[in-house]
Amino acid sequence: MTTTTAATMTDAPTLPLDLEGAGSAAPRNARAIPHVSASTGAPLRTLRRRTLPARWRITLWIILSTAITLLAVGMIGRSIFLAGVEQSANAEIEQEAAEFARFAEDAAVSGHTTPEELVSEYVARQSVHENEVVVASVGGEVIAVANGRVEATDPAALSAVPGGEALVTGLLGQSASSGAMEAPDAGPLRWGRLEFTAGDRAGAVLIVQYTQEARSQVDAGFTTIAWVALIGIVLSSGVAWLVAGQILAPVREVYRVARDIGEHDLSARVPVDGTDDIAAVATTFNQMLDRLEAVHATQQRFVDDAGHELRTPITIVRGQLELLSEEPEERAATLRLVSDELDRMSRIVTDLLVLARAEQPDFVRVADCDVAALTLDIEAKAQNLGDRRWQLMEVAEGTAPLDPQRVTQAVLQLAANAVQVTEPGDRILIGSRFDGEGGERRLRLWVRDSGPGVAAADAERIFERFARGDSSGARRGSGLGLAIVRAITDGHDGSAWVDSVFGEGATFGIDLPAPTTAPTTVRPQSASERSE
């Protein structure tokens, strides 16, 4: 008996336990991560349709994203900890089974005579807690029970074990060697059964791990974490509200400025603080207001100038038409006068439109231009302005970045003014020259007349709109020609100038930036000299 038992017990203790496979059957009270469908976005779309303020939208998005993140972290963390509880129970069962295997091997050497003595001694040595049960049976009869609530050698106290005798009997009779279940009176548990034979008698050791208490501790911990997370969400909501208010403060300032801007007051600007995106928006908004104010000023100036300059010719035309005589000669004279005034109004309107366009970005279209060819072309066109002795003083050779059409317009305007203050046969000089070198080089074009000149007091204001110099009535026109010249030079980042001694003629010119290699200057013949 002894020899057979020893030999059998040496070979018998194996671990036919599928504890990992048993874990696939989750307890019935286990929580699943809820599925979040796309429809959760509907309330936010409703908020957008109701045009909720941006500060609220930012705060709600932060609250929502924080809550979803914390919920996901909490549920994933709870699942990980619960899985850890199950793995710990599996490890306890496997450890007990391994200990029984080693004990059986040692018992074969020590010479136990019966299976009852073997399992009784093994169970008596176990120190188990209340959430663990070790039950030993031989031939279907419970021999010993180990649990923190009962005596190890008191099978009659089996009913005190969580789940009672029915649970233990049912697990001993299972065909599987391990598993997981939820008992009505004991909650979720994991179990493993190790069978052995001693001679012609069979026995089993049942190990049960109750996981309800550990799971409850996990749930209690995550309940505390949930309350802490809720408090954190409330605090983060307050912080988000304050931060959103600080971020959107410049936007509210833009709104305030836009609201306060009136038809006749475009001077308000948004304060710019910093270099972030909001500051860039404020800067762009201020630039837009600058353009609007410039356009408004141009329109207002155009209306004022038109009203100022057109009032006199309109009054003259109206008066002449009211006094229109039936006599053919007087009628013809009146019609000539009316025609002259209408022509003058047309010129005024044309000049005003040019000045209005001068405020637009595309008024000057700069391109590399041959200055010598431009100067000769201007002198040739000036021949048609009046019977004067036109002469070229200097011609700059080289190229410069400028708008040839606008520069031609400006110089011809100076030439036309020179014609008005001179007599037929008088000499008018035209010239161009480069001054300076490299990046400091500038192009100068000028027209010199022999007229009455410009008084020093008039030289400061003569390029303003409707300003006329005191030249004994010699200078005529709308007073817009030199303003157009200055507008053209301003478009080139240049300047217009006059050099005159009153009573001895004047030199009007323009000075334009021309940063490139300095050319030479030649003295060609004038068009009249070339034609001789």
C-alpha positions in Angstrom: 0.0 0.0 0.0 2.7 2.3 1.0 4.9 1.6 -2.0 2.0 2.0 -4.5 0.9 5.2 -2.9 4.3 6.7 -2.9 4.9 5.9 -6.6 1.6 7.1 -7.7 1.8 10.4 -5.8 5.2 11.1 -7.3 3.8 11.0 -10.8 0.2 12.2 -10.2 0.4 15.9 -9.2 0.1 17.9 -12.4 -1.6 21.3 -13.0 -4.3 20.8 -15.6 -5.6 24.3 -14.9 -6.8 26.7 -17.6 -7.0 29.8 -15.5 -6.3 32.2 -18.3 -9.0 30.7 -20.5 -11.4 30.9 -17.6 -10.8 34.6 -17.4 -12.6 35.1 -20.7 -15.9 34.5 -19.0 -16.4 37.9 -17.3 -18.4 38.2 -14.1 -22.0 39.2 -14.6 -21.7 42.4 -12.7 -18.6 43.6 -14.6 -19.0 47.0 -16.3 -18.4 47.4 -20.0 -17.0 50.6 -21.6 -20.0 52.3 -23.1 -20.0 53.0 -26.9 -19.9 56.6 -27.8 -21.8 57.2 -31.0 -21.4 60.1 -33.4 -24.7 61.4 -32.3 -23.0 62.8 -29.2 -22.0 65.8 -31.3 -25.7 66.9 -31.8 -25.9 69.1 -28.7 -22.8 71.0 -29.7 -24.3 71.6 -33.2 -27.4 72.9 -31.5 -25.2 75.3 -29.5 -23.6 76.6 -32.6 -26.9 77.1 -34.3 -27.9 79.2 -31.3 -24.7 81.3 -31.8 -23.5 80.7 -28.2 -20.7 83.2 -27.4 -17.2 82.1 -28.2 -16.1 82.3 -24.6 -18.8 79.8 -23.7 -18.0 77.5 -26.6 -14.3 77.4 -25.7 -15.2 76.7 -22.0 -17.7 74.0 -22.9 -15.3 72.3 -25.4 -12.6 72.2 -22.7 -15.1 70.8 -20.2 -16.3 68.2 -22.6 -12.8 67.1 -23.8 -11.6 67.0 -20.2 -14.6 65.0 -19.0 -14.3 62.5 -21.9 -10.6 62.1 -21.3 -11.0 61.5 -17.5 -13.9 59.2 -18.2 -11.9 57.1 -20.7 -8.9 57.1 -18.4 -11.0 56.1 -15.4 -12.8 53.3 -17.2 -9.7 51.9 -18.8 -7.9 52.2 -15.4 -10.7 50.4 -13.7 -10.7 47.6 -16.3 -6.9 47.2 -15.8 -7.2 47.0 -12.0 -10.0 44.5 -12.2 -8.0 42.5 -14.6 -5.2 42.7 -12.1 -7.6 41.3 -9.4 -8.4 38.3 -11.6 -4.7 37.7 -12.5 -3.8 37.9 -8.8 -6.5 35.3 -8.0 -5.2 33.0 -10.8 -1.7 33.4 -9.4 -2.9 32.4 -5.9 -4.6 29.3 -7.2 -1.5 28.3 -9.3 0.7 28.9 -6.3 -1.5 26.7 -4.0 -1.5 24.0 -6.7 2.3 24.1 -7.0 2.7 23.9 -3.2 0.4 20.8 -3.1 2.5 19.2 -5.8 5.7 19.7 -3.9 4.0 18.6 -0.7 2.9 15.4 -2.3 6.4 14.6 -3.6 7.8 15.1 -0.1 5.0 13.0 1.4 5.9 10.1 -0.9 9.3 10.1 0.8 8.0 10.5 4.3 5.8 7.5 4.0 2.1 8.6 4.5 0.0 5.5 4.5 -3.4 7.0 3.5 -4.7 9.8 1.3 -6.7 11.1 4.2 -3.6 11.7 6.2 -1.9 13.4 3.2 -4.6 16.0 2.5 -5.4 16.6 6.2 -1.8 17.4 7.0 -1.5 19.6 3.9 -4.7 21.6 4.7 -3.7 21.9 8.3 -0.5 23.7 7.3 -2.3 26.3 5.1 -2.7 29.8 6.4 -5.5 31.3 4.3 -7.5 34.5 4.5 -11.3 34.9 4.4 -11.4 35.3 0.6 -9.7 32.0 0.0 -10.9 28.4 0.6 -8.9 25.2 0.3 -11.0 22.0 0.4 -9.5 18.5 0.3 -11.7 15.4 -0.6 -11.0 11.7 -1.0 -13.4 9.4 -2.7 -16.0 12.2 -3.0 -16.0 12.9 0.8 -14.7 16.2 2.2 -11.8 15.5 4.5 -10.6 19.0 5.4 -11.4 22.7 4.9 -9.1 25.7 5.2 -10.6 29.2 5.4 -10.2 32.2 7.6 -13.7 31.6 9.0 -13.6 27.8 9.9 -11.3 25.2 11.4 -9.2 23.4 8.9 -10.1 20.0 10.3 -13.8 20.6 10.8 -15.6 19.4 7.7 -18.9 20.0 9.4 -18.2 23.7 9.4 -18.3 23.7 5.5 -21.5 25.6 5.6 -19.7 28.6 7.0 -17.6 28.9 3.9 -18.8 31.7 1.5 -21.3 29.9 -0.9 -21.7 27.0 1.5 -21.6 23.3 1.0 -23.6 23.5 -2.2 -20.9 25.7 -3.9 -18.0 23.4 -2.8 -19.9 20.2 -3.8 -20.7 21.7 -7.2 -17.2 22.8 -7.9 -15.8 19.4 -6.9 -18.2 17.8 -9.3 -17.3 20.1 -12.3 -15.9 18.4 -15.3 -13.5 21.3 -15.9 -10.4 21.7 -13.8 -10.7 25.5 -13.4 -13.0 28.3 -14.1 -14.6 31.6 -13.1 -18.2 32.1 -11.9 -20.4 34.3 -9.8 -22.1 32.6 -6.9 -25.4 33.9 -5.6 -24.1 34.2 -2.0 -20.4 34.6 -2.6 -20.1 36.9 -5.6 -17.5 36.6 -8.3 -14.8 34.0 -7.7 -12.2 32.0 -9.5 -11.4 28.3 -8.8 -9.0 25.5 -9.6 -9.1 21.8 -8.8 -6.1 19.5 -8.6 -6.9 15.7 -8.8 -4.6 13.0 -7.5 -4.7 9.2 -7.0 -3.2 7.1 -4.2 -3.3 3.4 -5.0 -6.8 2.7 -6.1 -8.3 5.8 -4.4 -8.9 9.2 -6.0 -8.8 12.5 -4.4 -8.9 16.2 -5.2 -7.8 19.6 -3.7 -10.1 22.5 -4.5 -8.8 26.1 -4.3 -11.3 29.0 -4.4 -10.4 32.7 -4.6 -13.3 35.1 -3.8 -12.7 38.4 -5.7 -15.7 40.4 -4.6 -13.9 42.3 -1.8 -10.9 43.2 -4.0 -13.3 44.4 -6.8 -15.2 46.4 -4.3 -12.0 48.1 -3.1 -11.2 48.9 -6.8 -14.7 50.4 -7.3 -14.4 52.4 -4.0 -11.0 53.8 -5.1 -12.3 54.8 -8.5 -15.4 56.3 -7.0 -13.1 58.6 -4.9 -11.1 59.3 -8.1 -14.3 60.2 -9.9 -15.3 62.7 -7.2 -11.8 64.2 -7.4 -12.0 64.3 -11.2 -15.4 66.1 -10.9 -13.9 68.7 -8.7 -11.0 69.0 -11.1 -13.4 69.6 -14.0 -15.2 72.3 -12.0 -11.9 74.0 -11.3 -10.6 73.6 -14.8 -13.9 75.1 -16.1 -13.3 78.2 -14.0 -9.7 78.4 -15.2 -10.9 77.9 -18.8 -13.5 80.6 -18.4 -10.9 83.1 -17.2 -8.3 82.1 -19.8 -10.8 82.3 -22.6 -11.8 85.7 -21.4 -8.2 86.9 -21.4 -7.6 85.4 -24.9 -10.8 86.9 -26.4 -10.3 90.3 -24.8 -8.6 91.7 -27.9 -11.4 90.2 -30.0 -14.0 92.0 -27.8 -11.9 95.2 -28.3 -12.1 94.7 -32.1 -15.9 94.4 -31.8 -16.1 97.5 -29.6 -14.0 99.5 -32.0 -16.0 98.2 -35.0 -19.3 99.0 -33.2 -18.2 102.6 -32.3 -16.9 103.5 -35.7 -19.3 105.9 -37.3 -19.7 107.3 -40.8 -17.7 110.5 -40.0 -15.3 109.0 -37.4 -12.8 106.4 -38.5 -10.1 107.4 -36.1 -10.6 104.6 -33.5 -8.0 101.9 -33.4 -7.6 98.6 -31.6 -4.8 98.5 -29.0 -2.1 96.0 -30.1 -0.2 94.2 -27.3 2.2 91.4 -28.1 3.0 89.5 -31.3 0.6 86.5 -31.1 -2.2 85.6 -33.5 -4.7 87.9 -31.7 -2.3 90.8 -32.0 -1.9 90.0 -35.7 -5.7 90.1 -36.1 -5.8 93.5 -34.3 -2.9 94.8 -36.5 -4.7 93.7 -39.7 -7.9 95.2 -38.5 -6.2 98.5 -37.8 -4.6 98.4 -41.3 -8.0 97.9 -42.7 -9.3 100.9 -40.8 -6.3 102.9 -42.1 -7.3 102.0 -45.7 -11.0 102.8 -45.0 -10.1 106.1 -43.4 -7.8 107.0 -46.4 -10.6 106.1 -48.9 -13.1 108.0 -46.9 -10.8 111.0 -46.7 -10.2 110.8 -50.5 -13.9 110.7 -51.2 -14.6 113.6 -48.8 -11.8 115.6 -50.3 -13.0 114.9 -53.8 -16.5 116.0 -52.9 -15.2 119.1 -51.1 -12.9 120.0 -54.0 -15.5 119.4 -56.6 -18.0 121.6 -54.8 -15.4 124.3 -54.2 -14.1 124.4 -57.8 -17.2 123.7 -59.8 -19.4 126.2 -58.0 -17.9 129.2 -59.8 -18.1 127.9 -63.4 -21.6 126.6 -62.8 -22.6 130.0 -61.5 -21.1 131.7 -64.5 -22.8 129.3 -66.9 -26.1 129.7 -65.2 -25.8 133.5 -65.2 -24.9 133.6 -68.9 -27.7 131.3 -69.9 -30.2 133.4 -67.9 -29.0 136.5 -69.7 -28.7 134.8 -73.1 -29.5 137.4 -75.7 -31.4 136.9 -78.9 -28.8 138.9 -80.9 -26.7 136.4 -82.9 -23.3 138.0 -82.0 -24.0 138.3 -78.3 -25.5 134.8 -78.3 -22.4 133.4 -80.0 -20.1 135.1 -77.5 -22.2 133.7 -74.6 -22.0 130.2 -76.0 -18.2 130.5 -76.4 -18.0 131.6 -72.8 -20.2 128.7 -71.7 -18.2 126.3 -73.7 -14.9 127.6 -72.1 -16.4 127.2 -68.6 -17.6 123.7 -69.4 -14.1 122.8 -70.7 -12.7 124.2 -67.5 -15.1 122.1 -65.4 -14.1 119.0 -67.4 -10.4 119.6 -66.7 -11.2 120.2 -63.1 -13.1 116.9 -62.9 -10.3 115.1 -64.7 -7.7 116.4 -62.3 -9.8 115.6 -59.3 -10.2 112.0 -60.6 -6.4 111.7 -61.0 -5.9 112.9 -57.4 -8.5 110.5 -56.2 -6.8 107.6 -58.0 -3.5 108.7 -56.5 -4.7 107.2 -53.2 -5.0 103.7 -54.8 -2.2 101.2 -54.6 -2.0 100.7 -58.4 -1.7 104.4 -59.2 2.0 104.0 -59.9 3.2 100.9 -61.7 7.0 100.8 -61.4 9.2 99.2 -64.0 12.8 99.6 -65.2 12.9 102.5 -67.7 15.5 104.0 -70.0 15.8 107.5 -68.6 17.5 108.9 -71.7 14.7 107.7 -74.0 12.1 109.0 -71.5 13.7 112.4 -71.4 13.8 112.7 -75.1 10.2 111.6 -75.4 9.1 114.2 -72.9 10.9 116.9 -74.7 9.3 115.9 -78.0 5.8 115.9 -76.5 6.4 119.3 -74.9 6.9 120.8 -78.3 3.1 120.7 -78.8 2.4 122.6 -75.6 3.3 126.0 -77.0 5.4 128.1 -79.3 8.5 128.2 -77.2 12.2 127.5 -77.7 12.4 124.1 -76.0 15.9 123.0 -75.2 17.4 120.0 -73.4 20.0 120.9 -70.7 21.1 117.4 -69.7 20.0 113.9 -70.3 20.8 111.1 -67.8 21.8 107.8 -69.4 20.8 104.7 -67.6 17.8 102.9 -66.2 15.6 103.7 -63.2 12.6 102.0 -61.5 9.7 104.3 -62.2 6.3 104.6 -64.0 7.1 106.2 -67.3 3.5 107.3 -68.0 3.1 109.0 -64.6 6.6 110.6 -64.8 5.8 111.9 -68.3 2.5 113.2 -67.0 4.2 115.0 -64.1 7.0 116.6 -66.2 4.6 117.7 -69.0 2.4 119.3 -66.3 5.5 121.3 -65.2 6.1 122.2 -68.9 2.5 123.3 -69.3 2.8 125.5 -66.3 6.0 127.0 -67.8 4.1 127.7 -71.0 1.4 129.6 -69.0 4.0 132.0 -67.5 6.1 132.7 -70.6 5.6 134.4 -73.9 5.9 132.9 -77.4 9.5 132.5 -78.4 10.8 132.4 -74.7 13.2 129.6 -73.9 12.1 126.7 -71.7 14.8 124.1 -70.6 14.2 120.5 -69.8 16.7 118.1 -68.2 17.4 115.0 -66.3 20.3 113.9 -64.1 21.4 111.2 -61.7 22.8 112.3 -58.3 24.5 110.0 -55.9 25.7 106.5 -56.3 24.6 103.0 -55.4 21.6 102.7 -53.1 21.7 106.5 -52.5 21.3 107.4 -56.2 18.4 109.6 -57.2 16.9 110.8 -60.5 16.1 114.4 -61.0 14.0 115.8 -63.8 13.2 119.5 -64.1 11.7 122.3 -66.2 13.2 125.8 -66.1 11.2 128.8 -67.4 12.0 132.5 -67.7 8.7 133.7 -66.2 8.0 135.9 -63.2 9.2 133.2 -60.7 7.6 132.1 -57.4 7.7 134.1 -54.2 9.4 132.4 -51.2 6.2 132.4 -49.3 4.4 130.7 -52.1 7.1 128.0 -52.6 6.0 126.2 -49.4 2.4 125.8 -50.4 2.3 125.8 -54.2 2.1 122.0 -54.4 -1.1 121.9 -52.3 -4.5 121.6 -53.9 -5.9 124.8 -55.4 -2.9 126.8 -54.3 -1.8 129.4 -56.7 1.3 131.6 -56.6 1.3 135.3 -56.7 2.6 135.9 -60.3 0.6 139.1 -61.1 -2.2 137.0 -62.5 0.1 135.2 -65.0 -0.4 131.8 -63.6 -3.8 130.4 -64.5 -5.6 127.1 -64.1 -7.5 125.1 -61.5 -4.6 124.9 -59.0 -4.5 121.1 -59.2 -1.6 120.6 -61.6 1.2 120.8 -59.1 -0.8 118.7 -56.6 -1.0 116.0 -59.2 2.8 116.3 -59.7 3.4 115.8 -56.0 0.9 112.9 -55.9 3.0 111.2 -58.6 6.2 111.7 -56.8 4.7 110.5 -53.5 3.7 107.3 -55.4 7.4 106.9 -56.2 8.6 107.7 -52.7 10.1 110.8 -54.1 9.5 114.6 -53.8 8.6 117.6 -55.9 10.5 120.9 -55.6 10.9 124.4 -56.9 13.9 126.7 -57.1 13.1 130.2 -57.9 14.1 133.9 -57.5 11.0 136.0 -57.7 11.0 138.0 -60.9 13.8 135.9 -62.5 12.0 132.6 -63.5 11.7 129.3 -61.7 12.8 125.7 -62.0 10.3 123.0 -61.1 11.4 119.5 -60.7 10.9 116.0 -59.3 13.3 113.9 -57.4 12.9 110.1 -57.5 14.8 107.2 -55.9 16.9 105.3 -58.5 19.2 102.9 -56.5 21.5 101.4 -59.1 24.9 102.0 -60.8 25.3 105.7 -61.6 25.4 106.5 -65.3 27.0 109.4 -67.1 25.2 112.6 -68.1 25.3 114.0 -71.7 24.2 117.3 -73.1 22.2 116.6 -76.3 20.7 119.0 -78.8 17.0 120.0 -78.3 14.4 118.9 -80.8 14.3 122.4 -82.2 18.0 122.4 -82.7 17.9 119.0 -84.3 15.3 120.1 -86.7 17.4 123.1 -87.9 
